[in-house]
């Protein structure tokens, strides 16, 4: 698993296919909380597990799953 400290606020999150998933709000409790103001968010915060993260390079978080699959699995309520 990637070190959560590498993930920066406002970093772009992309799927393994390179498609946009969202923008990091912050990391908390083993999840990435995405901003609700992102075009993909529909006005809601979404949460994705850190287990989905494949790599972090600068201001981009790349996930191990394609964007469509991540969006089917993300949650609108955090774990805690």
Residue frames as a rotation matrix with the C-alpha (Angstrom) as fourth column:
UNK 1
0.579 0.815 0.000 0.00
0.815 -0.579 0.000 0.00
0.000 0.000 -1.000 0.00
UNK 2
-0.061 -0.532 0.845 1.10
0.480 -0.758 -0.442 3.55
0.875 0.378 0.301 -0.71
UNK 3
-0.645 -0.213 -0.734 2.04
0.755 -0.328 -0.568 5.83
-0.120 -0.920 0.373 2.20
UNK 4
0.382 0.919 0.095 -0.98
0.923 -0.384 0.000 8.09
0.036 0.088 -0.996 2.80
UNK 5
0.293 -0.344 -0.892 1.39
0.347 -0.831 0.434 10.99
-0.891 -0.437 -0.124 3.58
UNK 6
-0.753 -0.588 0.295 2.34
0.444 -0.125 0.887 11.05
-0.485 0.799 0.355 -0.13
UNK 7
-0.195 0.787 0.586 -1.22
0.932 -0.037 0.360 12.00
0.304 0.616 -0.726 -1.12
UNK 8
-0.940 -0.245 -0.236 -1.67
0.300 -0.925 -0.234 15.77
-0.161 -0.291 0.943 -1.28
UNK 9
-0.006 0.938 -0.347 -4.82
0.382 -0.318 -0.868 17.83
-0.924 -0.138 -0.356 -0.96
UNK 10
0.488 0.391 -0.780 -6.19
-0.496 -0.612 -0.616 18.85
-0.718 0.688 -0.105 -4.38
UNK 11
-0.728 -0.683 0.061 -4.25
-0.381 0.476 0.792 16.08
-0.571 0.553 -0.607 -6.16
UNK 12
0.027 0.685 -0.728 -5.97
-0.992 0.106 0.063 14.65
0.121 0.721 0.682 -9.22
UNK 13
-0.303 -0.025 0.953 -7.20
-0.363 0.927 -0.091 11.07
-0.881 -0.373 -0.290 -8.89
UNK 14
-0.027 0.239 -0.971 -7.22
-0.995 0.084 0.049 8.95
0.093 0.967 0.235 -12.05
UNK 15
0.785 0.359 0.504 -8.18
-0.391 0.919 -0.047 5.36
-0.480 -0.160 0.862 -12.75
UNK 16
-0.035 -0.816 0.578 -5.81
0.159 0.566 0.809 2.75
-0.987 0.120 0.110 -14.18
UNK 17
0.229 0.223 0.948 -7.20
0.950 0.160 -0.267 3.73
-0.211 0.962 -0.175 -17.58
UNK 18
-0.771 -0.623 0.135 -6.05
0.636 -0.764 0.108 7.35
0.036 0.169 0.985 -17.09
UNK 19
-0.093 0.839 0.536 -9.64
0.430 -0.452 0.782 8.64
0.898 0.304 -0.318 -16.80
UNK 20
-0.687 -0.139 0.713 -10.45
-0.410 -0.736 -0.538 11.31
0.600 -0.662 0.449 -14.21
UNK 21
-0.293 0.567 -0.769 -12.08
0.740 0.644 0.194 10.06
0.606 -0.513 -0.609 -10.99
UNK 22
0.806 0.581 -0.111 -11.93
0.512 -0.591 0.623 13.12
0.296 -0.560 -0.774 -8.75
UNK 23
0.023 -0.748 0.664 -9.87
-0.164 -0.658 -0.735 15.54
0.986 -0.092 -0.138 -6.68
UNK 24
-0.274 -0.219 -0.936 -8.48
0.781 0.517 -0.350 14.80
0.561 -0.828 0.030 -3.21
UNK 25
0.653 0.418 0.632 -10.09
-0.160 -0.739 0.655 16.69
0.740 -0.528 -0.416 -0.34
UNK 26
-0.029 -0.747 0.665 -8.09
-0.992 -0.062 -0.113 14.83
0.125 -0.662 -0.739 2.31
UNK 27
-0.208 -0.124 -0.970 -7.08
-0.113 0.988 -0.102 11.39
0.972 0.088 -0.220 3.56
UNK 28
-0.305 0.169 0.937 -8.64
-0.945 -0.175 -0.276 10.01
0.117 -0.970 0.213 6.73
UNK 29
0.073 0.407 0.910 -9.09
-0.688 0.682 -0.250 6.59
-0.722 -0.608 0.330 8.28
UNK 30
-0.512 -0.377 0.772 -7.72
0.168 0.838 0.520 4.56
-0.843 0.396 -0.365 5.38
UNK 31
0.287 0.666 0.689 -9.81
0.893 0.075 -0.444 6.39
-0.348 0.742 -0.573 2.78
UNK 32
-0.912 -0.399 0.096 -9.41
0.401 -0.817 0.415 9.23
-0.087 0.417 0.905 0.34
UNK 33
0.126 0.929 -0.348 -12.21
0.605 -0.350 -0.715 11.77
-0.786 -0.121 -0.606 0.60
UNK 34
-0.556 -0.256 0.791 -12.84
0.822 -0.309 0.478 13.42
0.121 0.916 0.382 -2.76
UNK 35
-0.903 0.211 -0.375 -14.02
-0.093 -0.947 -0.308 17.01
-0.420 -0.243 0.874 -3.09
UNK 36
-0.118 0.946 0.300 -17.72
0.661 0.301 -0.687 17.49
-0.741 0.117 -0.661 -3.71
UNK 37
0.357 0.228 -0.906 -17.05
-0.316 -0.883 -0.346 20.43
-0.879 0.410 -0.244 -6.03
UNK 38
-0.750 -0.659 0.063 -15.36
-0.211 0.328 0.921 18.21
-0.627 0.677 -0.385 -8.64
UNK 39
-0.374 0.609 -0.699 -17.31
-0.926 -0.211 0.312 17.82
0.043 0.764 0.644 -11.89
UNK 40
-0.523 0.104 -0.846 -17.51
-0.211 0.946 0.247 14.02
0.826 0.307 -0.473 -11.39
UNK 41
-0.991 -0.056 -0.125 -18.83
0.104 0.288 -0.952 14.28
0.089 -0.956 -0.279 -7.80
UNK 42
-0.269 0.959 0.089 -22.41
0.463 0.047 0.885 15.41
0.845 0.279 -0.456 -8.41
UNK 43
0.089 0.275 0.957 -22.24
-0.517 -0.809 0.280 17.70
0.851 -0.520 0.070 -5.37
UNK 44
0.965 0.238 0.106 -21.35
-0.221 0.530 0.819 14.86
0.139 -0.814 0.564 -2.96
UNK 45
-0.043 -0.959 0.280 -18.17
-0.981 0.093 0.170 13.82
-0.189 -0.268 -0.945 -1.18
UNK 46
0.834 0.197 -0.516 -17.09
-0.323 0.931 -0.168 10.36
0.448 0.307 0.840 -2.28
UNK 47
0.303 -0.706 0.640 -14.73
-0.820 0.149 0.553 8.03
-0.485 -0.693 -0.534 -0.44
UNK 48
0.716 -0.173 -0.676 -12.38
-0.349 0.750 -0.562 5.47
0.604 0.638 0.477 -1.93
UNK 49
0.932 -0.362 0.037 -10.19
0.160 0.498 0.852 3.03
-0.327 -0.788 0.522 0.01
UNK 50
0.334 -0.903 -0.272 -6.43
-0.819 -0.421 0.391 3.59
-0.467 0.092 -0.879 0.08
UNK 51
-0.068 -0.319 0.945 -6.18
0.071 0.944 0.323 -0.03
-0.995 0.089 -0.042 -1.08
UNK 52
0.783 0.432 0.448 -7.24
0.475 0.050 -0.879 1.20
-0.402 0.900 -0.166 -4.54
UNK 53
0.757 -0.513 -0.405 -4.12
-0.573 -0.819 -0.035 3.40
-0.313 0.258 -0.914 -4.85
UNK 54
0.845 -0.509 0.162 -1.47
0.521 0.720 -0.459 2.02
0.117 0.472 0.873 -7.17
UNK 55
-0.252 -0.968 -0.008 0.94
0.960 -0.249 -0.127 4.96
0.121 -0.040 0.992 -7.13
UNK 56
0.805 0.359 -0.472 1.36
0.425 -0.904 0.037 8.62
-0.413 -0.231 -0.881 -6.29
UNK 57
-0.223 -0.859 0.461 3.44
0.975 -0.195 0.109 10.85
-0.003 0.474 0.881 -8.56
UNK 58
-0.949 -0.168 0.267 3.49
0.171 -0.985 -0.013 14.52
0.265 0.034 0.964 -7.58
UNK 59
-0.648 0.761 0.000 -0.06
-0.599 -0.510 -0.618 15.82
-0.470 -0.401 0.786 -7.77
UNK 60
0.008 0.670 -0.743 -1.56
-0.864 0.379 0.332 12.70
0.504 0.639 0.581 -9.35
UNK 61
-0.378 0.019 0.926 -2.94
-0.620 0.737 -0.268 9.65
-0.688 -0.675 -0.267 -7.57
UNK 62
-0.344 0.222 -0.912 -3.25
-0.801 0.438 0.408 6.64
0.491 0.871 0.027 -9.90
UNK 63
0.173 0.549 0.818 -5.62
-0.847 0.506 -0.161 3.88
-0.502 -0.665 0.553 -8.91
UNK 64
-0.790 -0.512 0.336 -5.35
-0.344 0.825 0.449 0.16
-0.507 0.240 -0.828 -9.63
UNK 65
-0.255 0.796 0.548 -8.86
0.715 0.537 -0.447 0.01
-0.651 0.278 -0.707 -11.13
UNK 66
-0.667 0.093 0.739 -10.42
0.605 -0.511 0.611 1.77
0.435 0.854 0.284 -14.13
UNK 67
-0.946 0.247 0.208 -12.41
-0.307 -0.886 -0.347 4.95
0.099 -0.392 0.914 -13.36
UNK 68
-0.146 0.966 -0.211 -15.81
-0.645 0.069 0.761 3.38
0.750 0.248 0.613 -14.15
UNK 69
0.062 0.110 -0.992 -15.20
0.451 0.884 0.126 0.52
0.890 -0.455 0.006 -11.72
UNK 70
-0.854 -0.413 -0.318 -14.05
0.475 -0.366 -0.800 2.91
0.214 -0.834 0.508 -8.96
UNK 71
-0.764 0.600 0.235 -17.19
-0.595 -0.797 0.101 5.00
0.248 -0.062 0.967 -9.41
UNK 72
0.129 0.805 -0.579 -19.35
-0.274 0.590 0.759 1.89
0.953 0.061 0.297 -9.04
UNK 73
0.121 -0.191 -0.974 -17.59
0.715 0.697 -0.048 1.04
0.688 -0.691 0.221 -5.78
UNK 74
-0.797 -0.485 0.358 -17.05
0.118 -0.708 -0.696 4.43
0.592 -0.513 0.622 -4.13
UNK 75
-0.159 0.698 -0.698 -19.07
0.978 0.207 -0.017 5.43
0.133 -0.686 -0.716 -1.10
UNK 76
-0.001 0.203 0.979 -20.79
0.147 -0.969 0.201 8.68
0.989 0.144 -0.029 -0.13
UNK 77
0.855 0.172 0.489 -20.24
-0.438 -0.267 0.859 8.06
0.278 -0.948 -0.153 3.58
UNK 78
-0.103 -0.994 0.021 -16.87
-0.788 0.069 -0.611 7.58
0.607 -0.080 -0.791 5.23
UNK 79
-0.188 -0.084 -0.979 -15.91
0.200 0.972 -0.122 4.48
0.961 -0.219 -0.166 7.19
UNK 80
-0.627 -0.139 -0.766 -15.91
0.760 0.105 -0.641 6.23
0.169 -0.985 0.040 10.54
